[in-house]
Amino acid sequence: MTFWIQIDKVALESIKRLRSKSRRIVMERLKTLQEDPYPGSGSDKERLHVHDREDIYRLHISRTFTAFYRIHEQEKEVHLLAVMSIEHAHKRYGRF
């Protein structure tokens, strides 16, 4: 089953600001969400437990970046919410 990836404007701007090599790596990893956005064994994907909100997932990319996203199963869509450094993401986990 293939999912359509929608990238939030803020997330897209974050990706555009990356160096070309980092941008390429991030985009390649994000494309893998089309085929399987759900966490699995040995995966860099994880479901974050957030109270009173829709589930949010995170994807670690190359031990440098983290992407946050939501899965909309019925629409077959993955909504990319944010892309940031892992260090910055650790500070923000509680906000999602």
TORPA-4810 file (N, C-alpha, C, O; in nm, 3 decimals):
<nodes>
NODE_1_0.084_-0.117_0.000_0.000_0.000_0.000_0.089_0.123_0.000_0.182_0.133_0.080_M
NODE_2_0.063_0.216_-0.087_0.145_0.336_-0.100_0.075_0.456_-0.037_-0.045_0.478_-0.057_T
NODE_3_0.151_0.532_0.039_0.101_0.652_0.104_0.151_0.775_0.029_0.260_0.776_-0.027_F
NODE_4_0.071_0.878_0.029_0.106_1.007_-0.029_0.169_1.089_0.083_0.113_1.098_0.192_W
NODE_5_0.284_1.150_0.059_0.352_1.230_0.161_0.322_1.377_0.138_0.348_1.431_0.031_I
NODE_6_0.268_1.442_0.241_0.242_1.585_0.237_0.337_1.652_0.336_0.344_1.613_0.452_Q
NODE_7_0.409_1.752_0.288_0.508_1.820_0.372_0.458_1.957_0.412_0.424_2.040_0.327_I
NODE_8_0.453_1.981_0.543_0.414_2.110_0.597_0.512_2.218_0.549_0.630_2.190_0.527_D
NODE_9_0.463_2.341_0.532_0.547_2.450_0.481_0.670_2.474_0.568_0.779_2.495_0.516_K
NODE_10_0.651_2.470_0.700_0.765_2.493_0.791_0.868_2.381_0.776_0.988_2.407_0.774_V
NODE_11_0.820_2.258_0.765_0.911_2.144_0.746_0.985_2.156_0.614_1.104_2.127_0.606_A
NODE_12_0.914_2.199_0.510_0.978_2.215_0.379_1.086_2.322_0.384_1.193_2.304_0.325_L
NODE_13_1.061_2.430_0.453_1.162_2.535_0.466_1.284_2.484_0.543_1.397_2.520_0.510_E
NODE_14_1.262_2.402_0.643_1.374_2.343_0.718_1.458_2.255_0.628_1.581_2.257_0.636_S
NODE_15_1.393_2.178_0.544_1.464_2.090_0.451_1.542_2.172_0.348_1.656_2.140_0.316_I
NODE_16_1.482_2.278_0.298_1.548_2.363_0.198_1.673_2.429_0.253_1.766_2.456_0.177_K
NODE_17_1.678_2.456_0.383_1.793_2.522_0.444_1.912_2.427_0.466_2.023_2.472_0.495_R
NODE_18_1.890_2.298_0.451_1.998_2.202_0.471_2.099_2.207_0.357_2.067_2.249_0.246_L
NODE_19_2.221_2.164_0.386_2.320_2.151_0.279_2.270_2.046_0.180_2.190_1.961_0.216_R
NODE_20_2.316_2.052_0.057_2.262_1.966_-0.048_2.274_1.817_-0.014_2.180_1.741_-0.039_S
NODE_21_2.387_1.774_0.041_2.403_1.633_0.075_2.304_1.592_0.184_2.242_1.486_0.173_K
NODE_22_2.290_1.673_0.287_2.195_1.644_0.395_2.053_1.644_0.342_1.973_1.558_0.379_S
NODE_23_2.020_1.739_0.256_1.886_1.748_0.198_1.854_1.621_0.118_1.744_1.568_0.127_R
NODE_24_1.951_1.572_0.041_1.931_1.451_-0.038_1.906_1.331_0.053_1.816_1.251_0.028_R
NODE_25_1.986_1.318_0.159_1.970_1.206_0.252_1.834_1.212_0.320_1.765_1.110_0.331_I
NODE_26_1.794_1.330_0.366_1.665_1.346_0.433_1.552_1.308_0.337_1.462_1.233_0.374_V
NODE_27_1.556_1.358_0.216_1.448_1.329_0.120_1.442_1.179_0.086_1.333_1.124_0.071_M
NODE_28_1.557_1.115_0.073_1.558_0.972_0.044_1.493_0.892_0.157_1.416_0.799_0.131_E
NODE_29_1.524_0.929_0.281_1.464_0.858_0.395_1.315_0.887_0.407_1.237_0.798_0.441_R
NODE_30_1.274_1.010_0.378_1.132_1.043_0.384_1.053_0.964_0.280_0.938_0.927_0.305_L
NODE_31_1.112_0.938_0.167_1.044_0.861_0.062_1.011_0.720_0.108_0.916_0.659_0.060_K
NODE_32_1.091_0.667_0.202_1.063_0.531_0.251_0.930_0.524_0.325_0.872_0.416_0.339_T
NODE_33_0.880_0.639_0.373_0.752_0.641_0.442_0.635_0.613_0.348_0.527_0.576_0.393_L
NODE_34_0.657_0.629_0.219_0.550_0.601_0.123_0.507_0.455_0.129_0.388_0.425_0.120_Q
NODE_35_0.603_0.367_0.145_0.571_0.224_0.145_0.537_0.170_0.284_0.455_0.079_0.297_E
NODE_36_0.599_0.226_0.387_0.575_0.176_0.522_0.604_0.285_0.626_0.718_0.299_0.669_D
NODE_37_0.503_0.361_0.666_0.526_0.467_0.764_0.521_0.419_0.909_0.549_0.496_1.001_P
NODE_38_0.484_0.292_0.930_0.465_0.243_1.067_0.594_0.188_1.127_0.679_0.134_1.055_Y
NODE_39_0.609_0.202_1.259_0.726_0.145_1.327_0.727_-0.007_1.317_0.622_-0.071_1.311_P
NODE_40_0.847_-0.063_1.316_0.862_-0.207_1.312_0.989_-0.247_1.384_1.058_-0.162_1.440_G
NODE_41_1.018_-0.373_1.383_1.138_-0.419_1.454_1.264_-0.367_1.387_1.276_-0.370_1.264_S
NODE_42_1.356_-0.318_1.467_1.483_-0.268_1.415_1.471_-0.140_1.335_1.562_-0.105_1.260_G
NODE_43_1.361_-0.072_1.349_1.334_0.046_1.268_1.376_0.174_1.340_1.388_0.177_1.462_S
NODE_44_1.399_0.279_1.262_1.426_0.410_1.319_1.297_0.489_1.339_1.301_0.608_1.370_D
NODE_45_1.182_0.422_1.323_1.052_0.487_1.341_0.995_0.449_1.477_1.013_0.337_1.525_K
NODE_46_0.927_0.545_1.537_0.868_0.520_1.669_0.741_0.601_1.684_0.732_0.716_1.639_E
NODE_47_0.642_0.541_1.748_0.519_0.612_1.780_0.540_0.683_1.913_0.580_0.620_2.011_R
NODE_48_0.513_0.812_1.917_0.527_0.889_2.040_0.392_0.893_2.110_0.289_0.915_2.047_L
NODE_49_0.394_0.871_2.237_0.270_0.870_2.314_0.237_1.012_2.357_0.306_1.070_2.441_H
NODE_50_0.131_1.066_2.299_0.091_1.204_2.326_-0.052_1.200_2.379_-0.140_1.137_2.320_V
NODE_51_-0.073_1.267_2.488_-0.206_1.269_2.550_-0.298_1.366_2.477_-0.258_1.476_2.440_H
NODE_52_-0.422_1.324_2.457_-0.529_1.408_2.402_-0.502_1.456_2.259_-0.559_1.557_2.218_D
NODE_53_-0.419_1.388_2.185_-0.392_1.428_2.046_-0.380_1.305_1.958_-0.370_1.192_2.006_R
NODE_54_-0.381_1.329_1.828_-0.356_1.225_1.731_-0.216_1.170_1.751_-0.126_1.243_1.794_E
NODE_55_-0.196_1.044_1.720_-0.063_0.986_1.731_0.036_1.060_1.643_0.005_1.098_1.530_D
NODE_56_0.155_1.081_1.696_0.264_1.141_1.621_0.377_1.040_1.618_0.405_0.972_1.717_I
NODE_57_0.441_1.030_1.505_0.551_0.937_1.486_0.678_1.016_1.460_0.674_1.131_1.416_Y
NODE_58_0.792_0.952_1.490_0.918_1.016_1.461_1.006_0.919_1.383_0.996_0.797_1.399_R
NODE_59_1.090_0.975_1.299_1.183_0.898_1.217_1.321_0.958_1.235_1.343_1.076_1.205_L
NODE_60_1.415_0.878_1.286_1.554_0.924_1.294_1.618_0.905_1.157_1.600_0.802_1.092_H
NODE_61_1.692_1.006_1.115_1.756_1.004_0.983_1.906_1.024_1.001_1.949_1.130_1.045_I
NODE_62_1.983_0.923_0.966_2.130_0.930_0.966_2.192_0.977_1.097_2.296_1.043_1.095_S
NODE_63_2.133_0.946_1.207_2.184_0.985_1.339_2.207_1.135_1.352_2.279_1.180_1.441_R
NODE_64_2.145_1.212_1.265_2.163_1.357_1.265_2.031_1.431_1.274_2.022_1.533_1.344_T
NODE_65_1.930_1.382_1.205_1.802_1.452_1.195_1.688_1.366_1.247_1.698_1.244_1.253_F
NODE_66_1.579_1.433_1.283_1.455_1.367_1.322_1.341_1.431_1.246_1.332_1.553_1.235_T
NODE_67_1.252_1.347_1.194_1.131_1.394_1.127_1.012_1.351_1.212_1.008_1.238_1.261_A
NODE_68_0.915_1.441_1.229_0.792_1.411_1.300_0.679_1.409_1.197_0.672_1.494_1.108_F
NODE_69_0.590_1.310_1.210_0.482_1.298_1.112_0.359_1.231_1.173_0.367_1.167_1.278_Y
NODE_70_0.247_1.247_1.105_0.122_1.181_1.139_0.081_1.092_1.022_0.112_1.122_0.907_R
NODE_71_0.014_0.985_1.054_-0.036_0.893_0.951_-0.187_0.904_0.947_-0.254_0.893_1.050_I
NODE_72_-0.240_0.927_0.828_-0.385_0.930_0.808_-0.419_0.809_0.721_-0.415_0.814_0.598_H
NODE_73_-0.452_0.701_0.789_-0.472_0.571_0.724_-0.582_0.575_0.618_-0.561_0.526_0.507_E
NODE_74_-0.696_0.632_0.649_-0.807_0.631_0.554_-0.774_0.704_0.425_-0.814_0.660_0.317_Q
NODE_75_-0.700_0.814_0.436_-0.664_0.893_0.317_-0.536_0.841_0.252_-0.499_0.886_0.144_E
NODE_76_-0.469_0.747_0.317_-0.340_0.694_0.271_-0.240_0.808_0.257_-0.172_0.821_0.155_K
NODE_77_-0.231_0.891_0.362_-0.141_1.006_0.362_-0.052_1.005_0.485_-0.091_0.962_0.593_E
NODE_78_0.070_1.055_0.465_0.163_1.082_0.573_0.184_1.232_0.573_0.226_1.289_0.472_V
NODE_79_0.156_1.297_0.685_0.173_1.443_0.695_0.302_1.470_0.772_0.310_1.444_0.892_H
NODE_80_0.402_1.520_0.702_0.529_1.555_0.763_0.513_1.688_0.834_0.481_1.789_0.771_L
NODE_81_0.537_1.689_0.965_0.515_1.808_1.047_0.641_1.890_1.068_0.636_2.013_1.066_L
NODE_82_0.755_1.822_1.087_0.878_1.894_1.118_1.000_1.806_1.088_0.993_1.684_1.096_A
NODE_83_1.109_1.872_1.054_1.240_1.808_1.038_1.339_1.897_1.111_1.344_2.018_1.088_V
NODE_84_1.418_1.835_1.200_1.513_1.914_1.280_1.628_1.824_1.324_1.624_1.702_1.305_M
NODE_85_1.730_1.884_1.382_1.841_1.806_1.434_1.790_1.719_1.549_1.692_1.753_1.615_S
NODE_86_1.858_1.609_1.573_1.817_1.520_1.682_1.825_1.594_1.816_1.738_1.576_1.902_I
NODE_87_1.927_1.676_1.834_1.942_1.750_1.959_1.822_1.843_1.983_1.768_1.849_2.093_E
NODE_88_1.783_1.912_1.879_1.667_2.002_1.891_1.539_1.922_1.915_1.451_1.965_1.991_H
NODE_89_1.528_1.807_1.851_1.409_1.724_1.866_1.395_1.673_2.009_1.284_1.667_2.062_A
NODE_90_1.506_1.638_2.073_1.498_1.590_2.211_1.444_1.697_2.305_1.377_1.665_2.403_H
NODE_91_1.472_1.822_2.275_1.420_1.931_2.357_1.270_1.950_2.336_1.200_1.999_2.425_K
NODE_92_1.220_1.911_2.217_1.080_1.938_2.183_0.988_1.818_2.201_0.867_1.835_2.181_R
NODE_93_1.035_1.702_2.236_0.949_1.584_2.246_0.823_1.611_2.326_0.716_1.566_2.287_Y
NODE_94_0.833_1.680_2.436_0.717_1.706_2.520_0.613_1.796_2.458_0.498_1.797_2.502_G
NODE_95_0.650_1.874_2.356_0.555_1.967_2.294_0.459_1.900_2.199_0.351_1.953_2.174_R
NODE_96_0.494_1.784_2.146_0.406_1.715_2.053_0.313_1.631_2.134_0.228_1.562_2.078_F
</nodes>
